[in-house]
Amino acid sequence: MRLLSVNLNFTDRWALVLGAGAVGRRKLAALLEAGAKVRVVEPNPGPWLLELAAEGLILLEKTFEPRFLEGNPWVFLAAKVDESLRPVLDLIKAKDLWVNVASSPEESNFFPPALVSDEPFRLTVSTGGTSPALAALVAESLRRSYEGYGALCRLLGQARRVVLSSSLEEKDRRLLLTSLARDASLRELLKKGDYPALKERLNDLLAPLSWPEDYHF
């Protein structure tokens, strides 16, 4: 199986979650955090699911209907594929929809990865559905190593805007942006909260450009 790894903007995009057990609950939490609009099919919804529905955060259904596949939602089949769900999965495949089958990787055409997130910085770890537990363990070890990279990303994003709005030649821009990304002192100063020293270091790295005076760390 050959895979292409991407990060998707799921804001206001429809997703369909079939089953709200432990696996479905994790999928649902990730989708809501990503800003998706979610329809959940669960014959025996627990109080937490009923509460989400009452708050208008999800559409809750007790039985599946083919109309739920209208609008080409991304489908997360989080329940075991038994005799009752096999026709549903066959219909999803016939419509050529994106579907993740938690209990059957070989029937999936996408795989949600384990995530290390410190927005806008994120690392994803995937085993192509073969071992989600291993992906989660690797992600946890990476999480400790990359703490604070979200703030660093935001800082470097502002620096990139300064560089790209300058009159520097393209090769000089690339060299400057690379030197900023490689400078370990920026992350350390951010962690310490030493913003005067951080601003001084940024001005040194950006010379002959300068860091915006009105930027709030």
C-alpha atoms as one frame of an Amber mdcrd trajectory, in Angstrom:
protein
   0.000   0.000   0.000   1.402   3.393  -1.008   0.359   6.370   1.074   0.491
  10.152   0.718   0.667  11.991   4.047  -1.214  15.300   4.262  -2.729  17.658
   6.839  -6.343  18.541   6.051  -8.360  21.645   6.843 -11.532  20.056   8.244
 -13.297  23.260   9.284 -17.008  22.916   8.447 -16.365  19.713   6.488 -18.789
  16.849   7.121 -17.658  13.611   8.721 -19.712  10.521   9.525 -18.747   8.425
  12.556 -20.282   4.963  12.778 -20.027   3.687  16.333 -19.223   5.656  19.480
 -17.354   3.214  21.656 -13.822   3.909  22.869 -12.453   4.165  19.312 -15.338
   6.250  18.026 -15.043   8.599  20.963 -11.397   9.305  20.124 -12.238   9.889
  16.467 -15.096  12.197  17.407 -12.953  14.254  19.781 -10.302  14.762  17.089
 -12.916  15.776  14.515 -14.583  18.296  16.800 -11.207  19.786  17.698 -10.510
  20.149  13.971 -13.755  22.083  13.479 -15.598  19.392  11.531 -19.358  19.012
  11.319 -20.077  15.502  12.556 -22.945  13.072  12.288 -22.680  10.104  14.660
 -24.578   6.854  14.276 -24.790   5.011  17.589 -27.715   2.735  18.545 -26.990
   2.993  22.290 -25.681   6.511  22.969 -24.182   7.200  26.377 -24.835  10.348
  28.424 -21.710  12.086  27.065 -22.916  11.585  23.487 -26.443  12.739  24.299
 -24.953  15.851  25.888 -22.947  16.674  22.759 -26.100  16.295  20.673 -28.135
  18.457  23.064 -25.499  21.183  22.810 -25.733  21.062  19.022 -22.133  19.952
  18.599 -23.069  16.799  16.660 -25.998  15.256  14.828 -26.878  12.007  16.590
 -28.628   9.142  14.821 -29.517   5.689  16.165 -29.684   3.933  12.805 -27.831
   4.383   9.546 -29.581   5.750   6.465 -28.049   5.991   2.963 -28.821   9.724
   2.879 -26.082  10.197   5.496 -23.581   9.643   2.679 -24.850  12.597   0.662
 -22.403  15.468   0.419 -19.407  13.096   0.332 -18.568  12.992   4.054 -15.369
  11.428   5.305 -16.421   8.210   7.027 -14.942   6.818  10.235 -16.240   3.301
  10.793 -15.336   2.839  14.446 -17.466  -0.250  15.133 -16.559  -3.804  14.206
 -17.776  -4.710  10.730 -20.396  -7.403  11.315 -23.268  -8.661   9.172 -25.292
  -5.530   9.843 -22.479  -3.137   8.896 -21.118  -5.027   5.892 -23.811  -3.629
   3.514 -23.089  -0.130   4.856 -19.374  -0.494   4.153 -20.094  -1.908   0.696
 -22.278   1.134  -0.047 -19.561   3.505   1.171 -17.037   1.797  -1.104 -19.434
   1.849  -4.041 -19.710   5.616  -3.639 -15.883   5.829  -3.569 -15.862   7.804
  -0.316 -12.909   8.286   1.976 -13.330   5.717   4.742 -11.302   4.581   7.719
 -12.300   1.177   9.073 -10.786   0.876  12.530 -11.064  -2.909  12.688  -9.925
  -3.544   9.111  -6.991  -1.461   7.787  -7.011  -3.299   4.471 -10.514  -1.946
   3.801  -9.503   1.635   4.599  -8.251   4.244   2.166  -6.973   6.688   4.802
  -5.509   6.376   8.296  -5.722   9.050  11.014  -2.234   9.267  12.555  -1.163
   9.613  16.156  -0.634  13.311  16.743   1.844  15.529  18.542   0.230  18.956
  18.504   1.408  22.338  19.743  -0.366  24.485  17.176   0.613  25.469  14.627
   3.389  22.901  15.026   2.359  19.275  14.629   3.999  15.931  14.107   2.054
  12.933  12.878   3.014   9.291  13.303   1.409   6.540  11.269   1.863   2.817
  10.852  -0.616   2.615   7.974  -3.210   1.158  10.320  -1.060  -1.847  11.252
  -0.340  -0.809  14.845  -2.063   2.323  16.210  -0.657   1.441  19.648   2.921
   1.708  18.355   2.119   5.017  16.641   0.740   6.351  19.936   3.869   5.275
  21.849   6.188   6.945  19.345   4.066  10.108  19.392   4.271  10.253  23.180
   8.071  10.056  23.112   8.196  12.809  20.473   5.836  15.007  22.469   8.418
  15.465  25.213  11.193  16.208  22.737   9.314  18.934  20.848   7.690  20.839
  23.686   7.483  24.548  22.924   7.673  24.252  19.166   4.268  25.869  18.713
   5.538  29.187  20.071   8.684  28.782  17.981   6.572  28.264  14.852   4.611
  31.433  15.496   7.845  33.358  16.034   9.420  32.016  12.847   6.194  32.714
  10.967   6.467  36.389  11.870  10.156  36.371  10.917   9.258  34.851   7.566
   6.805  37.681   6.907   9.555  40.201   7.650  11.955  38.446   5.290   9.477
  37.928   2.448   8.361  41.557   2.532  11.945  42.752   2.179  13.860  43.608
  -0.977  16.460  40.893  -0.384  17.291  38.570  -3.258  15.744  35.112  -3.238
  18.942  33.274  -2.328  19.563  35.678   0.572  16.003  35.161   1.805  16.471
  31.388   1.817  19.763  31.631   3.704  18.259  33.972   6.277  15.185  31.808
   6.864  17.368  28.714   7.210  19.644  30.393   9.752  16.600  31.457  11.804
  15.181  27.927  11.849  18.549  26.458  12.877  19.228  28.881  15.716  18.700
  26.914  18.961  18.838  30.032  21.143  15.413  31.232  19.955  13.621  28.262
  21.483  15.607  28.520  24.721  14.868  32.231  25.115  11.188  31.582  24.428
  11.097  28.879  27.110  12.741  31.245  29.596  10.433  34.105  28.662  13.432
  36.401  28.234  11.798  38.569  25.597  14.283  41.484  25.613  17.132  39.043
  24.899  14.956  37.253  22.352  14.223  40.481  20.503  17.913  41.373  20.519
  18.823  37.962  19.123  16.177  38.242  16.393  17.503  41.623  15.338  21.000
  40.142  15.163  19.830  37.253  13.002  17.667  39.411  10.747  20.242  42.125
  10.073  20.085  44.216   7.926  16.337  43.758   8.540  14.756  44.364  11.937
  12.155  42.741  14.149   8.777  44.601  14.347   8.646  46.928  17.363   4.934
  46.284  17.893   5.172  42.468  18.041   3.793  40.972  21.272   5.577  37.835
  22.421
